[in-house]
Amino acid sequence: MVDDSDPAVESDLRRRAAWLLLMLAIVAVLLVVVISALVKTHSSSGDGGNGSGPLDPIATSSGSGSPSGQHPSTHHSHRPGAGGHSGTTSAPVGQTSCPTSQRCILQGDVDNSTQAVNTFRAQHGLAAVPVSVGPQAQDCAFHDGSGCSGSWALTYLSTPNAQEAVQKIDQYAHFEDPNITSVQVGWAFDPGSKLYYFAIIRNG
């Protein structure tokens, strides 16, 4: 029978208890490190899944800060190519320049852009829809897509050419969609960069 009061035995028991506590402390630290890594990885993947993401090839945002109706808010910026006017167009109508060197909203139906939308739809065998120059689309163009709401798209051009604008923005706006019920268009111009901003907001 072992006498627990023996100093050697008592020392051995204390040494074993100390090793056990050390092992438990190491396991606890490892658990904390593993859990922290898992939480950090989950947060990173979660952040990447929220906000903007590609969609055909529009960047869409249907979360907070971007109110939407039946369709998610859509936006994309497309820089102009080297080409100018494409095809034969009528003479520009509406405002095509700014009164100062500051960016401005272009008033009126610039280059008959309302007609250009339905001309494009007719080329795809679709019926005309109501198209109008509207303040929301104008503000969308003026603010370069910032604060636009609903289903919208934006493109840039070096000339106020409605036919070219409609053709370029269609890859984002999808004018050949038979479910469109109406379209609002708007233009802005930046004398500094000499760029024309064309924005649309579509319903349906």
C-alpha positions, 0 to 999 in steps of 0.5 A: 500500500502506497502512503499518500503522505510520502513526500516523493509521491506527493511531489509526483502527483503535483508534477502530473497535475501541473502537466495535465493543466498545461496540456489543458491550457494548450488545448484551450488555446488551440481551440480558440485559434481554430474557432477564430480562424473559422469565424474570420473565414466565414465573415470574409466569404459572407462579405464577398457574397453581399452587395454587387455581383455580376449578372449578364453582364450587369452589376446588380445590387438589390440590397440595402441602399438600392431601392428596387421594384419588380427588378433589381437595380442594375448599373454598369459604366461603359466607356466610349470606343474610338468610333463616332456616329454609327449609321445615319441619324437625324440632326440632334435635338434638345440641348447638347452643351452646357452653359458653363464648364461644369457638368450639366443635365441636357434638357430635351429629347437629345438626338431623338433618343425616345424615338431611338429606343422604339426604333431599336425595338422595332428592329427586333420585332417588338411593339413600341413602348412609352418612352419619355425624357424624365428627371430620374434618368437625367439625375442618374446620368448627371450623377454618373450612376450614383443614387440611381434606383429601379432598373437602370443602366448608364453608358458614356459616349463622345458624341450625343448620338441617340442611335449609338447610345441605345445600341451600346446600352442595350447590352445592359438595358435589354431593350428587346425584352418583351416585358418592358412596359415603359422607359425613361431616358436622360442625358448629361454632359461633362465639358471637362472630359467631353463625355456624354452620359446616357442613362435609362430607367426601365419598368417591366 
